[in-house]
Amino acid sequence: MCGIAGILSQDHDLVQSPVVADKLLASLARRGPDGSGLWRDPNHHLLFAHTRLAILDPTSRSDQPMHSADGRYVLVFNGEIYNYRELRAELISRGHTFQTSGDTEVVLSLFAEQGPAGFSRLRGMFAIAIWDKQNQQLTLARDPLGIKPLYWATSADASTPLLTFASQVKTVKQVPGVDLSPNPAGHAGFYLWGSVPEPHTLYRGIHSLPPGSFLEISAGQQPRIQPFASPVTAFQAENNAGTPTNREEMLASLHHVLLESLAMHLRSDVPVATFLSAGRDSGAIASLAAELSAENVHALTLGFDEMHKTPLDEVPLAQEVARSLHLNHEFQYIQRSHFIADREDLLEAMDQPTIDGVNSYFIGKLARHFGFKVALSGLGGDELFGGYPSFRQIPRSVRLLAVGNGFPSIGRAFRVVTAPFMARFTSPKYAGLLEYGGSFGGAYLLRRGLYMPWELPHVMDPDMARLGWRQLSAVDQLNEFIRPLQPVQPASARDFLRVAVLELCFYMRSQLLRDTDWAGMAHSVEIRVPFVDMQLLHDLAPLRLGSFPPHKPDITACLRQPLPASVLNRPKTGFAVPIREWIQSDVLQERGLRSWARFVYSRFAA
């Protein structure tokens, strides 16, 4: 795991500036404390910067920027490629030679052989930049599920062409000439969702590269973006051949594909920990890890003083899981004083405003305290296996309210009349049921939205709110994204996959994965997510479309080393963080996540 940045510009002084280069490296330092590197193309206007967190082949042989054997290509890379051994063997069989034992040189050799077509062969999380000296072309690429961030920007002045990229928005901002004027869609999107939705940022000139896409640009030209993979297509199995004929076969298949994914995610040349809560997802990860390497599994658990000895306390059940699996286990309780002491550092590390990530920040800090650079997370289990109420609520809403889609004016009128009343006595979302509840995109907005569209002008600049809402076109975007799933049969599978894709590609991507990245990198810890894996999505598709589709309880039912009954019978609570108690302030008039949202936003909008 690393930090990457670069500048492609006709401005020679900008590319050669030691001040700009130092700022890039300094802003990326926590992403890669084990080393740093700079490279400038002597013949063209290009700068690459890299900071390294050494995990695979931690020797200096794998330092970056890395040059291809023939000198044509130069690469900076952030992430991990879990199938690098298999790809390396393939490339060797075709005549490639290697000087390292890690994954970076494999990425470089694969691109040299196959160009952008090779990106779809990479299994893992990645943000990649490659310069082709011969064709004077820069290529950027990002993994299909958006696990690793990659931001790019162009110049605010069309007369001075510029493209810059980095692992963080704050790093891109270090480059002079980037358009930092407010992006209404980014600002409105934060209040709408609780995080800035991709591909937006708070700045007009800075964009997130879409997951599963690559960008190509030559000096002085306009960038071109093309897709190479999507989770939507991964869910579309061509047929149901080989699907399980009974529940026992399904559980055996599920165990096989989960264990295979975990084995890949355990590949590392440094020790790996696993985050353990009282839930099924992290428990399943711990059990599978113990099955593969029982004596080497180290589990870490976070608790909060306000929840100590209450049903929301994660620690006692995590201890029970660790004992049952014979794991090495460490835990820590966090107090309000810890949060206050670290609050400014947390906000600085946040990079883009979000209402989440506090728990990830402190569990990442715990991992670093015990000397771990790599940790496994159960993130993605709810999205893949239907662990959220949205999997029940959204299809039910669409079935009941779809008739209203033919009478949009009635829904709008109902919302206008009832919204003031609803806001005083119950959730304002109820006012939007007739207007939005009849489509998957609209119902998803009601389920996940922090503030409703009609509330935005009351919490931010009204003109920016209205313009941002129009630019987002949120409901149309959500509905269009799941349209390719329309032919999927049976209908129950289609409805499940629609919600799964929305959760994977919006909530998980723009909030959970991004928060996991910045919060882990704040402590130079790489957080791996075995449930968030394209090969796993492909492997699950036949099971999902068969007669015995797996659901949330099945990820523990399939385990060879079962979890304690106390965990299996525990109601789902989510990972609660006592933010409300921690941020008491005269400035904050609201309660809960909405007050935290306004507090965070004030830091970024200043």
N, C-alpha and C positions, 0 to 999 in steps of 0.2 A: 504494500500500500504506500502511496506516494502523493506528492503534489506536483502538478505540471502547469506550465504556462509558456506562452510564446507570443511573438509579435511579428507580423508580416507587413512591412510598410516601405514605401518609397522614401521615407524620411530617414536618411542615413544617420543623422545625429540621434534620433530617437532609438534606433536599434542598437547603436554603439554606446549609448549613455550608460555609464557605470552606476549612476544614481538610480535610474529606472530598473536596471537589472538587480541591484541590491534590494530595492523595494519589493520586487517580485519574490525573490528568495526569502526575504524576511516575512512576508505575509503567508508563505507556505511552510514556514519552519516547523510548525507543530505537526504537520502532515508527514514530515520526513526528517526526523532528528538524526538519522544515521549517516547522512551525507548529502551533498548538494553538488550540482553541476550546471555550467553554462556552456552554450555553444552558439557561435554566430557563423553563418555562411559567409565565407570571405568574398564571394562573388555576387551575393544577392542580399536583399534587405530582410534578413530573417534572424530572429533570436529564439533559442529554446532555453528554458529554465526547468530545473528538476530538483526536488528534495526527496530523499529516499528513506522509507521504513523497510529495512532489510528483513525479508521473511523467507523467500526462496533464493537459494544460492546467495547467502549473505556476504560473500566475499566481494572484493572490489572489482572482480571480473564482470559483475553484472551491474556496475554503476552506469548511470545514464547522464546525459544523452548517449545512446548507443548507436554505433555505426555498423552498417552491413559489411560483410566480408569484402565485397567488391567496392565499397566506398560510396555507392550510389545513394543509399537511403540512410537517413538519420531519424531516430525514434525517441520520444519520451512517452512514458506509459504509466498509468495509475490503475492498480487493480490486481487481480489474480486470475490466471487461466488454469482451471483445475484439470483440464485434459491435456496439459502441456507435454506430459510424458508420451502419450499416444501420438500426438501430432509430431513430436520430435522424432519418434521412431519412423513414422511415415516419411518425413523429410529426409532422414538419413538414408532410407531405402531408395530415395530418388537422387542421392548424390550430395546432399547438403552436409556440411561439417559444422561442428559447434565447439566453441571455446568455453562455454559456461554450462551449468547444470540447471539453470532456472528457466522461467517462462518468458522473460523479456526477449531473449534471442530467438525463441521459437516464434513469437509474434512477428519479429522483424523478418525472419526467413520465410515465413508463410506469406507475408505481404510481398516480399520480393518475388515469390513464385506465382502468386495468384492475384495480387492486387486487392481491391476492395472485396472481391468475391470470397476472400479468405475470412472475412470478419464473421460470416455465418458459421464458420467451423469452430469458433472460439467459445468454449464453455466456461463461463465465469462472469466476473464483474470487471468492467474495464472502461477507461477513457484513454484514447490513443491519439497521438499526433505523429505524423510521419512526413518528412520532407524528402521529395524526389529531386535530387540535384540535377539529374539529366533533363527532366521535363519542367523543372522549376515549378513544382506543384506541391501544395500542402494539402494533406488529407487528415481530417479529424473523424473519429468514430466513437460511438458509445454503445454499451451493452444493451440488449433488447428489452430488459426489464427496468432499466434506469437505475440500477443499484449505485453506480458511481456517477457523480455529477460532472458535467462539462459545459462551461459557459463560453460564449463567443460574442464578440462585439465588432461593430464597424465604426468608422469615424463620424463625428458630428458634422464634419466639413467635407462635402463631396469632392472638393478640389484637392484634398490630400488623402488618397485612399489608404485605408488601414484595416487590418483584421488582427484582433488579439483574442487569445483564448486562455482559459485557466480552470482549475478545479474549484475555484471559489469566485463569487461575485466580488468580494472585497479585493481580490487580486487583480481582476480585470479593471477595477476602479483605479488602480495605481498607474495605469497607462494614460498619459496625456492625450487628449483628442477624442476620447470615448464620449458619446452622447449620454450624459447623466441627467437629462431632463426627466421629469416624472412620467412614468408609464401608467395611465389611468387603469388599464386592465390589471396590472400587478397590484396596485393599491386596493382597488375594489375587490380583487380576487382574494386578497388576504382576509378582509373582513367577511367575505362570503364563505370561505372554506376554513379559515384558521391557519392557512399557510398560503404562500404565493403559488398559484397553479402554473405548471409548465405549459408552454415554453416561456412564460412571462417572468420578469423580475420587476423590481420597483423602478427600473430605469429603462427609458425608451430605447437606448442603444444596445442593451445587454440582453441576450437571449440564452435559453437553455437548448442545447442540441437535442432534438427528439431522440428518445431511446430507439435502438435498433436502426439508426441512421448513420450515414457518413456524409461529411461535407468536403467538397473539393474546391480549391481556389488557387489560381495562379496570380503572381504579382500583378497588380493593377487591374484585375478582373473582379467580377462579382461572384460571390460564393454560390455553389450549387449543392443542394441537399437531396439525397436519395435514401429511401428505406432499404434495409436488407433483411429484417426479421421483425415479427410482431407476435405478442402472446395471443392475439385474436386468432391468427392462423394456426398457432400451436394447438389450440383447443378444437380445431376442426379436423377430426380424424376422418380419413377417406371412407372407412367402413368399420364395421364392428367385428371383423374376423378376429378370432382368438380372444374375445372378451370372456370373462369368467361366467360359468354356468350356474354357480351357486355362491353363497356368501363366503364359504371356506376358501374357495379359489380366489375370490376377490381379496380376502385378507392376506393370503399368501403372496399374491402379486403386489399388493400395496406394501407389505413388509419388504419385499425385494427391491422395489424402486426407491423407497425411502432410505433403506440401508445403503444402496448404491450411491445415492446423492450424498449422504453423510460421509461415506468413505472418500469421495472426491473432495469434499470440503474440509477434510482433516489433513489433506496434503500440506505439509509445512516443514520447514527446516528449523523452526523454533517451537516451543511448547504452545499448546492450544488449550484454552479454558472454555467452559460452557456456562452461559448465564442460566440460572435455575430459579424459577418462581414456583408458585403453587398451582400453575396451570398445566393443561394437557400438552401444549405445544413444546414448551421448554422441557417438560418431563419426558416427552417422546424423544427429543434430541438427546437428552442425557442417557436414556435407556439404550438407544441405538449406538451412541458413542461407547457406552460401557460394553455392549456386545462386541464391538470391534476392538476395543483396547481398554479393558476394565481397569487395570492397575495404573493407567496413565491419565485418567479423566479427572480434571479439577473443576469443581462447580463453584460458582460465585452467586451470592444472593444479596439483594438489597432490601432493607426494611426501613420503616419510618416510625419515629418515636410516637407520633400522634396515633398510630394504628397498632402500637404494641399491645399484644394480648386482646385484640379485637378480631372479628372474623375477616377483616381486610389485611391482617398481618400475614405476609408471605413466608416469613422465616420458618415458623414451626413445621409447616407442611413440606417446605423445601428440605429441611433437615431430615424429615422422615423419608423423603424420596432418596436423598443422598445415602442414608443408612441402608435402605433396601437394595440399592444398586452398588454399594460398597465404593462410593466415590469419595475423593478428597474434597472437603467442603469448607468454604470460608464465607462469612456473612458480615454485614455491617448495618447498623441502624443509623439513619440520617436524621439530624435534628434541624430545626429552623435556623439555628446559629450557623450550621454548615452551609445552608442555602444563602443566608445573608452574606457570609464571608465570600462565597463563590459567585454571587449573583452577577457582578460586573464581568467577571471572566466568562461566565456562561453566556451572557448577552453578546460579548465580543466574539465568542466562538460561533455564535448562531449563524452568522453570514446572511441569512434572510429571515424575516420575522416568522415565528411559528408559535402556536399555543402549546406545543408538545416538546418532547425531547429532554425534559428535566431528569426523568428517570434514567434515560440513556447516558446523559452526562455523568451522573453519579456512579452508575455501574461501570462505565468506562474508566472513571477515576479509580474505582476499586480494583479493576483488572490491572491497571498500571501499577497500583500500590503493591500488588503481589507479583509483579514482574512479568506480566503477560503482554505480548504484542498482538495476539490473535485470540478472538473469542467467538463462539457460536451463539446465535440467537434463534429463537423460535418464531421470529417475525415471518409472516406469510401463511401460517397455518390456518388462521381464520379466513383469509381470502381464498385459499384453495379448497377448503373443506366446509365452508358454510358456517363458520363459527359466530357470525354477527347476526343480530336480529334483522338486519336488512334483507337477508336471504328469504325471510318469511314475509316481512312487512311490505317490501316493494312489489313483488308479484301480486300480493293480495290487494294492494292499493290500485294497481293497474286494472285488475279484474273488476273491481267495484266502481272505479271512477272513469274508465276509458270512454264511456258514453259522453262525458263532458268534453272530450276532445273536439266534438262536432259543434260545440257551442262555446267558443272561447270567451265571448263577451260576457256570458253569464258568470264564468269563473272569475274574470277580472272584477266584475261588479260586486260579487260576493266578497272578494278580498278587500276591495276599497271600503265597503260598508263595515265589515267585521274586524278589520285589522286593529283599529284603535281599541276596541273592546277586548279583543283577544290579548293584546299586549299587556293590559292591566290585570287580567285574571288568570291567564294560562299561557301556554307557548304561542308565540306569534305565528308559528308554522301552520296552525290549524286554519288560519285565514286563507292560506294558499292551497288547501286540499283540492278544491274544484278546479283551480287554474292550473296546478302543476301535477296533481296526484295521478292523472290518467295515463302518463307515459313513464317509461323506465327512467329516462333522464330527469324528468320533473320530480318524480317520486324520490329519486336518489338525492336531488338537491334538497328536498324537504328533510330527508333522513340525515344527511351529512352537513348541511349548511350551518354555519355559526350564526350569522345574521342573514335575514331574508333580503331579497333584492329591494323590496320597498322600504327596508330599514336603513339601507346604506346611506341615503342622503342625510340621515340624522346622526351618523357617527363619523362622517368624514365630509370633506368639501362636496357640496351637493352636485356641482357641475362635473367634478371628477368622477363622482359616484355614478352618475347617469351615463357619462361617456364610457367609463370602464365597464359597466354592465352591458352596454351595447357591443363593445369590442369583444368581451368574453363570449357572448352568445352561448351561455353555458348550457342551457337545456338542449338546444339544437346540436351543440358539439357532442354532448353525452349520448344523445339518441343516434347520431350519425356514427359514432365510434362502435356501437354494438350492432349496427345494421348488418354487417356480414354474417352474424350468427343466426339470421332469420331462417335459413334452410335447415338448421340443426333439428333433428328429431331424436327422441320424443320431446313434446312441448315442455315437460318438467325439466328435462336436461337443458333445453334452450333457455328457460327462465333462470335456472341456476347459473348457467354460464354468463348470461347477461349481467347478473349482479356480480359474479366473480370478476369479470373483466372490468367493470366499473370500479370495484374496490381495488383491484390490482393496479390499474392504470391511472387512477386519480388519487384516491385517499392514500394508498400505500406508497405510490411513487412520489407524489408531491409533498407528502408529510412524513410518513413513517420512515421511508428509506433515506430521505434527505436528512431527517433528524438523526437517524442512526449514523450517517456519515459524519456530519459536523460534530456530533457529541462524542463519537469515538475518536475522531481525529484531534479533538481538543486535548486528548491525553495520549496521542500517538498510538492508538489501539485500532486495529483492523477488526471490524465486526462482520463476520460471515453469516449468510442467511441460507441454510440448506433447503428450506422450503421455497425459496425464490430462485428458481433454476429452470432454464428453458428446456433442458432435456427432461426434467421431471414433469413439466407441463405436457410435453409430447407423450411421455410414458403414461400419464394419468388420463389422457384423452379417451383411449378405448375403455378404461374402467368407468369413466364418467358417463359415457354414452351407452353402456351396457345395462343389463337388467339389475345389477347390484352395484349402483354407484356408491363410492365411499363418501362418508360424511364425517363430521368432527369426532364423534366417539370412536371411529374406526382407526384413527391414527394411534390410539392407545390399545385398542382391541387387537391390533396386528402385532404387537410387540412380543418378542420372545422373552424379554425380561419385564414383567408387568409392573405397573405403578401401584402404589398402595391404594386401597379402596377409598381412603379419606380424600385423596386427590381426585379420583374418578367420580366420586359422588358430590364434589364441591360445586356449587352453582358458579356459572361464569360471572366474574365481577370486573374483568379488565384490570389493568395495572393502575391503581389509584395513587395519585401524588397529592399531598395536602397543600396545593398551591394557595387555596383561599386563605388558609391560616397563615401562610408564610408571607403573603404580600399585603398584609393589612397596612393601609395608608390613607391619610385624609384625602389624597388626590383621587383615589379610586372609589367611585360611587356605586359601581355595580358589584356583583358577586360572582365568584367562580371563574370559569374560563373566559367569559366576556371581559371581566376586569383585567385579567392577565393579558388578553389580546390587546386591549387599549394601552396597557402599560408597555408591552413590548413594542407596539407600533410607534409609540411616542419616541422610542429610542432610535428607530430607523428613519422616521419621517422628519426628524429634526434637521 
